Amino acid sequence: MPKAKTKSGAKKRFKLTGTGKIKRKHAFKSHILTKKETKQKRNLTKMTLVHPSDKDRVKKMLNI
């Protein structure tokens, strides 16, 4: 059986931490930024963790 390929979209969007958690970027930061408050845009810049309910699905895409 051939090796399973990692989803190329997933490898661009997710990073693994040292403890095995999965980091992701926030959505809603790419365009239409004029109507968003500065505080909201600043908080959307930061990385966050994938929700536990989505963790298994993302791991499957990354072949972890």
Backbone as ProteinMPNN parsed JSONL, in Angstrom:
{"seq_chain_A": "MPKAKTKSGAKKRFKLTGTGKIKRKHAFKSHILTKKETKQKRNLTKMTLVHPSDKDRVKKMLNI", "coords_chain_A": {"N_chain_A": [[0.847, -1.182, 0.0], [0.563, 2.257, -0.831], [2.239, 5.193, 0.517], [0.401, 7.404, 2.644], [-0.76, 10.521, 1.556], [-0.215, 13.82, 2.757], [-2.691, 16.306, 3.191], [-2.388, 19.039, 1.132], [-3.407, 21.586, 1.569], [-3.873, 21.565, 4.297], [-1.334, 21.282, 5.428], [-0.288, 23.758, 4.966], [-1.769, 25.371, 6.618], [-1.807, 24.562, 9.309], [0.139, 24.052, 12.288], [2.231, 22.051, 14.34], [2.594, 21.953, 17.86], [5.142, 21.691, 20.421], [4.125, 20.065, 22.397], [2.268, 18.566, 21.128], [-0.121, 19.726, 20.436], [-2.297, 21.439, 18.111], [-1.762, 24.267, 16.203], [-3.419, 27.148, 14.834], [-4.383, 29.793, 12.56], [-6.449, 32.719, 13.022], [-9.626, 33.315, 11.447], [-11.192, 35.714, 9.181], [-9.431, 37.886, 8.727], [-8.435, 38.753, 6.359], [-9.583, 40.52, 4.417], [-11.825, 43.352, 3.925], [-11.341, 45.056, 6.148], [-11.753, 47.585, 7.072], [-14.106, 48.109, 8.447], [-13.788, 46.779, 10.805], [-12.858, 46.821, 14.229], [-9.816, 48.133, 15.682], [-8.85, 46.689, 17.857], [-10.079, 44.208, 17.473], [-8.889, 43.383, 15.05], [-6.23, 43.221, 15.875], [-6.374, 41.147, 17.759], [-7.132, 39.058, 16.105], [-4.832, 38.55, 14.753], [-3.208, 36.946, 16.28], [-2.098, 33.583, 16.997], [-3.985, 30.575, 17.598], [-5.349, 27.638, 19.228], [-6.479, 24.565, 17.751], [-9.82, 23.528, 18.083], [-10.871, 21.001, 20.412], [-12.884, 19.282, 19.374], [-12.444, 19.337, 16.657], [-9.942, 18.36, 16.393], [-9.248, 15.636, 15.827], [-10.046, 15.4, 13.16], [-8.342, 17.22, 11.862], [-5.874, 16.088, 12.468], [-6.078, 13.757, 10.983], [-6.016, 14.785, 8.403], [-3.426, 15.714, 8.376], [-2.0, 13.418, 8.626], [-1.111, 12.429, 11.158]], "CA_chain_A": [[0.0, 0.0, 0.0], [1.409, 3.448, -0.896], [2.197, 6.116, 1.65], [-0.714, 8.354, 2.63], [-0.298, 11.894, 1.315], [-0.75, 14.881, 3.587], [-3.47, 17.292, 2.436], [-1.493, 20.18, 0.958], [-4.02, 22.753, 2.195], [-3.742, 21.445, 5.746], [0.05, 21.505, 5.862], [-0.042, 25.196, 4.903], [-2.601, 26.091, 7.58], [-1.671, 24.097, 10.68], [1.48, 23.727, 12.788], [2.204, 21.255, 15.553], [3.402, 22.474, 18.959], [6.024, 20.696, 21.016], [3.353, 19.143, 23.236], [1.354, 17.794, 20.293], [-1.331, 20.461, 20.107], [-2.288, 21.955, 16.744], [-1.986, 25.7, 16.135], [-4.053, 27.656, 13.624], [-4.614, 31.233, 12.522], [-7.844, 33.118, 13.052], [-10.261, 33.71, 10.189], [-11.718, 37.075, 9.104], [-8.354, 38.876, 8.811], [-7.83, 38.917, 5.04], [-10.093, 41.679, 3.687], [-12.916, 44.106, 4.574], [-10.805, 45.36, 7.472], [-12.055, 48.96, 7.467], [-15.23, 48.157, 9.39], [-13.438, 46.062, 12.027], [-12.133, 47.617, 15.217], [-8.38, 47.861, 15.788], [-8.676, 45.634, 18.852], [-10.474, 42.942, 16.861], [-7.853, 43.013, 14.079], [-5.039, 42.838, 16.635], [-6.6, 39.826, 18.356], [-7.206, 38.061, 15.038], [-3.467, 38.291, 14.276], [-2.567, 35.937, 17.126], [-2.393, 32.172, 16.744], [-4.788, 29.915, 18.62], [-5.325, 26.186, 19.105], [-7.634, 23.927, 17.139], [-10.783, 23.059, 19.08], [-10.783, 19.542, 20.599], [-13.819, 18.539, 18.523], [-11.892, 19.299, 15.299], [-8.557, 17.9, 16.458], [-9.089, 14.354, 15.131], [-10.188, 15.63, 11.713], [-7.125, 17.873, 11.384], [-4.795, 15.089, 12.536], [-6.243, 12.834, 9.858], [-5.56, 15.495, 7.202], [-1.974, 15.859, 8.464], [-1.438, 12.069, 8.787], [-0.39, 12.345, 12.442]], "C_chain_A": [[0.895, 1.248, 0.0], [1.278, 4.305, 0.358], [0.994, 7.042, 1.51], [-0.158, 9.763, 2.455], [-0.979, 12.845, 2.282], [-1.543, 15.827, 2.7], [-2.656, 18.573, 2.346], [-2.077, 21.456, 1.549], [-3.836, 22.748, 3.695], [-2.311, 21.726, 6.194], [0.437, 22.975, 5.788], [-0.715, 25.932, 6.054], [-2.362, 25.723, 9.032], [-0.221, 23.799, 11.015], [1.312, 22.953, 14.085], [3.079, 21.915, 16.618], [4.267, 21.346, 19.517], [5.275, 19.664, 21.85], [2.305, 18.377, 22.448], [0.033, 18.483, 19.997], [-1.189, 21.047, 18.708], [-2.646, 23.436, 16.767], [-2.635, 26.063, 14.811], [-4.154, 29.169, 13.71], [-6.106, 31.5, 12.612], [-8.337, 33.443, 11.642], [-10.636, 35.193, 10.264], [-10.641, 38.15, 9.21], [-7.794, 39.198, 7.427], [-8.314, 40.152, 4.285], [-11.301, 42.238, 4.428], [-12.51, 44.447, 6.014], [-11.187, 46.761, 7.952], [-13.169, 49.028, 8.494], [-14.93, 47.442, 10.707], [-12.614, 46.961, 12.95], [-10.67, 47.198, 15.274], [-8.112, 46.722, 16.756], [-9.016, 44.271, 18.27], [-9.401, 42.464, 15.884], [-6.584, 42.558, 14.78], [-5.198, 41.444, 17.232], [-6.694, 38.726, 17.312], [-5.831, 37.707, 14.493], [-2.831, 37.126, 15.022], [-2.983, 34.523, 16.729], [-3.247, 31.62, 17.883], [-4.724, 28.414, 18.371], [-6.599, 25.688, 18.436], [-8.523, 23.379, 18.251], [-10.708, 21.53, 19.197], [-11.724, 18.732, 19.713], [-13.326, 18.434, 17.083], [-10.519, 18.652, 15.24], [-8.336, 16.594, 15.676], [-9.16, 14.527, 13.618], [-8.93, 16.257, 11.136], [-5.957, 16.901, 11.417], [-4.868, 14.11, 11.388], [-5.755, 13.482, 8.56], [-4.039, 15.605, 7.176], [-1.25, 14.513, 8.565], [-0.576, 11.955, 10.03], [-0.901, 11.145, 13.21]], "O_chain_A": [[1.875, 1.301, 0.742], [0.342, 4.16, 1.143], [0.613, 7.419, 0.402], [0.799, 10.149, 3.127], [-2.162, 12.7, 2.59], [-1.125, 16.124, 1.581], [-2.273, 19.137, 3.371], [-1.325, 22.327, 1.988], [-3.662, 23.802, 4.307], [-2.103, 22.347, 7.236], [1.374, 23.405, 6.459], [-0.27, 27.017, 6.429], [-2.691, 26.513, 9.917], [0.552, 23.358, 10.164], [0.362, 23.178, 14.835], [4.177, 22.383, 16.317], [4.129, 20.189, 19.121], [5.727, 18.529, 21.997], [1.53, 17.617, 23.028], [-0.846, 17.889, 19.372], [-0.08, 21.14, 18.182], [-3.696, 23.821, 17.282], [-2.439, 25.389, 13.799], [-4.027, 29.755, 14.785], [-6.926, 30.629, 12.32], [-7.553, 33.8, 10.763], [-10.423, 35.844, 11.287], [-10.912, 39.231, 9.735], [-6.762, 39.863, 7.333], [-7.525, 40.776, 3.575], [-11.746, 41.675, 5.428], [-13.239, 44.163, 6.964], [-10.97, 47.091, 9.118], [-13.172, 49.927, 9.336], [-15.74, 47.496, 11.633], [-11.786, 47.752, 12.498], [-10.324, 46.059, 14.956], [-7.245, 45.884, 16.508], [-8.325, 43.288, 18.538], [-9.041, 41.287, 15.881], [-5.93, 41.616, 14.333], [-4.258, 40.649, 17.212], [-6.37, 37.574, 17.602], [-5.672, 36.675, 13.841], [-2.008, 36.401, 14.462], [-4.072, 34.302, 16.199], [-3.225, 32.144, 18.997], [-4.107, 27.972, 17.401], [-7.657, 26.308, 18.541], [-8.032, 22.833, 19.238], [-10.504, 20.842, 18.197], [-11.396, 17.607, 19.338], [-13.745, 17.533, 16.356], [-9.988, 18.42, 14.154], [-7.35, 16.465, 14.949], [-8.421, 13.877, 12.879], [-8.49, 15.882, 10.049], [-5.136, 16.885, 10.5], [-3.839, 13.676, 10.871], [-5.153, 12.816, 7.718], [-3.427, 15.593, 6.109], [-0.019, 14.473, 8.586], [0.546, 11.451, 9.976], [-0.437, 10.879, 14.319]]}, "name": "protein", "num_of_chains": 1, "seq": "MPKAKTKSGAKKRFKLTGTGKIKRKHAFKSHILTKKETKQKRNLTKMTLVHPSDKDRVKKMLNI"}
